[in-house]
């Protein structure tokens, strides 16, 4: 379907930015829930069940993380990359670079530390020492998430300030157009 410049479905910098903002705030909340609540429940549950039982439970619940956290993070990363080519002028480009660095840091931590440890959990190798390693290495990812959300808030403030500086259009102006 071909869209015209007046089409409500046209991708504008503002829509890309809004998508990025919404996904980032959602992912920040979901990520903190995952990392502070779920990881703590791993430690608690691991004390009361065998490693094999823990592995079955971990495998059964892992698909939820993929659907409700990893997929939205990927979509947010795509929106972030799109902002490099289609960003509102009021959003400083350096903020995109900081956000991208945070995203890459979080992915690197996930791939290098969290995924291998969680794979060990899936194989029945739960231990308090492994849980402690997961919790310790996850601070790399948490730090990246906290820095990114701070930068995103700054981006939103820059954007909102520019919107407030625009001259408003009165109803009389609209009638004469």
N, C-alpha and C positions, 0 to 999 in steps of 0.2 A: 504494500500500500504506500503510495507516494504521499508525503506530507508537505503542506505548504508552510510558509513562514508564520502564518497565523494559526496553525494547527495547535490544539491543546496538547497534542502528543509529542510535540517537538522537544527534543532534549536541549535544555538551556543550562547555562552554568549554574543557575539557581536551583534547578531540579537535581542536578548532579550533587551540588553541595548539600542540599536538604537530605538526599538519600544517604550521603556519607555521614552527615550529622546523626541522623536517626539510627543508622546501623552501628555507628561507633558508640553511641550512648547505650543502645541495647546490648551490644557485645561487651561493653565495660561492665554493666550490671550482671550479665549472665556469666562472664568470666570470673568476676569476684565471687559470685555465688558458687561457681564450680570450684574455685581454688580455696576459698575459706570454708565453705560448708561441706562440699563433697569430699575434699581431701581430708578434712578432719573426721568425717564419717568413715573414711577408709581406715584411719588409724584406730578408731573406736571399734569398728566391726572386726578388723583383723585380729583383735585381742580375744574375741569370743568364738570365732569359727576357725575351722582348719584352713590351711592354705588352698586346698582343693575346693572347698566350699566358697572361699573368697574369690577364687578364680572364676567359678561359675557365675557368681553374683556380678563380678566386674564385667565379664563378657556380656551378660544379659543387659546391663545398663549402659554400656559404652556407646551403643547406637544412638542413644538420646543426645549424647555430647556431640556426635557428628551432625545430627539434624538441627539441634537448637543452638549450637555454638560455632562449630567449625564452618558450616555452610554460611551463616550470616557474616562470619569474619571474612571468608573468601569474597562474599559480595561487597562488603565494606572496603576490602583491599582493591577490588576492581573499581569501585567508585572513587577511591583515592587516586588510583592511576589515571582515571578519566579526568580528574580535576587538573592534572598536569597539562592537559590539552584543552580544557574547557572549564576554567575557574572564574568565579566572580572577581572583578578587578580589585575589590576591597579586601580580598583574602591574600595576604602576603605569600609570595611563592616559597620563601624560606620555611614557612610553617608546613608546607607540603613535604619538603625534604626532611624535616624533623619527624613528622608523622610516618613517612615511609621508612625512616631509620628505625623507629619504634616497631613498626610492623615487621620489618625484616629481623630485628632482634628477637621479637616474640616467636616468630616462625623458627629461627635458628635454635632458640632454647627448647621449643617444643620438639623439634626433630632430633636434636642432639641429646636431650636429657629426659623430658617427660615421656615421649613415646617409648623409648627403650625400657624405661622403668615400668610403664603401664603394660608393656608386652610381657615383662617378667611376671607381673601380677596375673595376667591371663594364663600364664603357664604354670601357675600354682607356686610361685616363689615369693609369696608375701612374707615380709619380715619387718620388725620395727626399724631396723637399720635402713632397709630399702625405702620404707615410708619416710624416714627422716631425710634421706637423700632427695626424694621427690619434693618434699616440703622446702628444703634448702635451695635446691636448684630452681625451684619455681619462682623465687624472688627475682630472678633475672626477668622473667616474663611479667610478673606483677609490676616491677619498676617500669618496664616499657609501656605497659597499659596505663599506669598513672601519669607518666610523662605525656603520652599521646592524648589522654583525656584533657590534660591541662592545656595542651596546644590546641585541641579542638574547641575548648571553651574560649580561648583567645581568638581563634578564627571566627567563632560565632559572634563575639563582641565586635570585632572589626566589621563583620558583615552587617550587624544590626546598627552600628553607628552610621554606616554609609546609607542605609535605608532611611534612617531618621533625618539625614541631611538632604534628602531629595525633596524638591518642592512638591507639595501636595496638590492634587487636582480636585477642584471643587465641583459640585454637581452642576453649577452654572457653566463651568468650562466644558463639561461633558455634553451638555445640551447644545452648545454652540458648535461642537465639532461635528 
